[in-house]
Amino acid sequence: MKRPTFYEGVVVALAASLGASVLYRALIAILPGVWVLQGVTAALAGGYLLYLLARSPARVGRISALALWALATVITLFLEPSLAVHLLVQITLVWLIRSLFFYSGVLPALADLGLSGFALCVSIWAAERSGSIFLSVWCLLLVQALFVAIPSNLQRHGPRSRPRAWQPEDPFERAHRAAEGALRRL
C-alpha cells in the first residue's frame, strides 16, 4: 500500500475539522465543556489512528495498536486530568503509533515527534486566537499532514567499508551463491 500523500492529509484535516465542529456543537448543549472537549479529542485521535492504520504498509499489530490507544484513552478519561494532559496523551499516542507503523529508524521518529509538538503548538495558538474548534483541529491536522515529507528511514550510512581480513568462506554462502548463479543461467 502506498504511503499517504499531503493532499490526502488535507482532505482528512478538512473532514475531521468539520466532524469535530459538528460533534462539539451537538454535545456542548447537554454535557459540561471539559467532558465534551476531551470526548471530541479522543474521538478525533481514534479516527485519525484508524486512518493511519488503514494507510500503513504494515499488516501486523493493528489491533494491538488500537487496543493500546483505547486502554490509554480510557485510563486517561477515568483519571480526569486537565485538558492539556489529555491532549498530550492523545498526541503522544498518535506519534507513537505513527512512528511504529511508518518509520524504520529513530531519527525519523524524532523528526515526527518534533512535528507533532509543533502541530500541537499551532493548534493551541489557533484556539487562543480564534476560539474555533474547526480552526484548531484544521491547524493541528494540517501540520500533521506534513509527516509524509519525513523519509521513512533517515539512517546514516555506516562507516566506510574497510577491507575485511581474509576469512574462510562459509559453506552456506558458497552454496547460496551457486544456487543464485544457476537460477540466473536458467
Beta strands, then each sheet from edge to edge (+ up, - down):
end
